[in-house]
């Protein structure tokens, strides 16, 4: 029954053939279940291209805040030019430099660090 992800999918659909969309949504879980049934390495959860790109940008972020802002803005600008404005906005939102606290003018008060 759990020889492959496909056989697991057929098994799941046999329970209720009207739930095709639900079965398709469960494919990653069925793949994991099949791997576990065979003591195989459990595959990494699938991510779409957008999630892969965000993970890549996260991994490339330099420690310096100015360099981080430059890299993020450059990446976002390139995506915008290529017609991916929504993804560019996500990158800018996630990696935008933090605005300084107006109460401290960007400085950490003495004794709070």
C-alpha angles and dihedrals in degrees: 000000000000099000092123141355088263094055090046089052091051089049090051093048091049087066092060120354092194092067098074094136091049091049092050090050089054095055094103090051092046090050089053092047091050092050091049091049089057096041088244126146108279108242119241112261109265117254128192122241091264093057091046091052093048090049090050092050090048090053093050096051112126121222093241110088094215092051090046091053091047094050093046094047092046091051092046092048091052091050091050092052089052092052100261099119094149093056091044089055091051091052092048091047094049099041104031113129113262114255113240116257106259091216094057098027088232095307124118109236115244114269096020099091 
